[in-house]
Amino acid sequence: MALKGILGGTFDPIHQGHLVLAESAREIFHLDQVVFMPAGNPPHKPEQALAPACNRLRMVEIAAAGNPFFAVSPLEIEHSGPSYTADTITMLQERHPGAAWCLIVGGDTLAEIPTWHDYRGLLGRVKILAASRPGSALSLPSELQAYADGISTFTPPGLAISSTMIRDRIRTGRSIRYLVPDGVADYLYENRLYQT
């Protein structure tokens, strides 16, 4: 049975930290593939103005293209309505019955899982791979204690990069070189994303 990881997010934009996180999870947990899943309509960010989904998807495709173990799925972008992870997992399990799925998350996201739609059902069907920052241990929310056997932690190399920082640097005319893959930087500038 293939063991696949899912790394979801808005990827607004995708950056080197996302790629390092995915590759570290793949290597440490012997994943056959990591699937990047850009969110279409993220329920936890309804007020936030995101770059158009087609642009975010294209940047993820550009960033993931150089790694044969990476794939990109437009599933959540093509799905109408809110992007609930539990629903996405259901669709993936129906489409790929021969695969076992792991959800790759950061420490901040791990703490948010108890607020997710049908999080109990989700945790009964996937293993969680939670990344901690170097030098800091992850604490499991009390609501997740019953699922501790299905949650593994790991520490990828630390990169102090965020999508917010990249958007701010573009808006203020500062370099994003080496913070995002070169092809993503080219795409951002060619399409004038995040520029004021």
N, C-alpha and C positions, 0 to 999 in steps of 0.2 A: 504494500500500500504506500502510495506517495505521501510524503509529509510536506505540507505546504504552509508557508507563513503568509499572513495578510498584513500589510502595513497601510492603514488608512489614514486619511487626513485631508485637509483642504489643499495642501501643497500650494500655498499662495504667497511665494513660489516654493517649489522644491529646492532644497539646498544640499550641500555636501554632508551636513549632519544627518539628514534623512538617509542618504546612501550608505554612510558608515554604520548607522543603526541597523539597516537592513542586512548589510553584508556581515556584520558581527553576529546577528541572530542566526543567519544562515549557517555560518561556520560553527558557532558554539553548539547549536542544537541539531546540526546535520540535516538541515532542511533541503529538500530536493529543489525547491523553488520559493522565491518570495514574490508575491503578487502585490503590486502597488495599486491601491484602490482610492482614487480621488473622489471626494465626497461631492455629490450633486447639490443637495439641499440639506446641509448639516443642521440638525435640530438644536444643537447647543450654540450655534452662532447665527441666529436668525436676524439680528440687527446689523451684523457686520457686512459691509459691502465687499464682496469678493470679486476677484477678476473673473471674467466669463469662464464657465466650465470648459468650453472648448480650448481656451488658452491654457488653463491649468492642466488639462489632460495632455495637451501637446508638449508642454514643458516636462511632464513626467515621462512621456515617451522618449523624449530627447535624452533625458538624464539616465534612464534605465537601459538605453540601447547598447551600451558597451559591455554589459554583463550578461552572459548566457544563462545565468541562474535567476535573472530578474524578468518579470513579465508585468504588463500593465493591463488593468481591466477597466472598461468604461461602464461597468454594470450599474454603479450607483448614479452616475451621471445620466444614463439612459433611463433609469427608473424614475417614474413620476412620484412626487410627494417627498416627504422627509426621508433622509438616508439613515435608517436604523440599522445598526450593525447586526442585530439579531435576525432581521429580515434578509440582509445580505448573505449571512452564513447559511440560512435556509436555502436560498437560491443557489449558492455555490455547491452545497451538499447535494441538491437535486441534479445539478448539471454535471458534477464530478463525483459520482458515488464511490469511486476507487481512491479517493484522497482523504487524508486526515488533515484537519485545519488547525493552525495555531494563530493566535492574534498577537501581533507585536505592538506593544504600547510603551510609552514613556512613563516615568513615575507620576507625572501630573495627571496623565490620562487614567492610570490605575486608580487613583483616588476618586476620579469621576465616575467610574463604572457603576457604582450603586445608584447613580441618577439616570442611568440609561434605560431605555424602553426594554422590557423583558430581560433584564440583565441576568436573572436567575436561570431562565431558559437558555440564554447564551452560554453561561458558564458551565452548564450541563453538557454542552456539545463541542466546546473548543478548549484547548489549553491556552493559557495566557503566558506570554513571554514578556516580562516587564523589565525595562532597562532602567538602571539607576545611574545617577551621575557619579563620576569618580569621587571617592571620599565620602559619599553619603549613602546610608542604607535606606532601603525602601521600607515603609511601614504599611502593613496591610490594614485597610479600613475594617472596622469590626463587622460590617455587613458581608465582607468577603472571607472571613475566617473559616466558614464552613466549606469553602472552596479552595483552601490553601494547597491541597494536594495537586490541584490542577493549575497552580500558578508558580512559574519558575522565574527567578530573577537573574540578570546578567549585567555586566558593566562594560559597555562599549567604550572605545577611546573617546574622551571628552572633547567636543568641539563647541565652543560658546557661540553658536550661530542660531539665529531664529529667523523665521520668515518676516516677522515684524521688523527686525533690524535691517533686513535686506530691502524691504519696501521703503523704510526711512532713508536708507543710504541712497536709493535711486531718486527719491523725492528731493533730496538735498544735494544731488549731483556728485556724490562720493562713489568711489570705486567699489564694485562687488566682485572684482577679480579674485579667483580662488575660493570664494564663498559659495558659488554655484558652479556647476559644470560650464565650460566655455560655450557649448551649444545653447544652454539655457540663457546665459547672459546675452548672447547674440539675439535670441528670440525675444527677450524682454525689451531690448533696445529697439529692435526692428518694429515691434508692435506697440512701442511707446507705453508699455504697461507700468503703472504706478507713478508715472511722471505727472507733475502738476503743470 
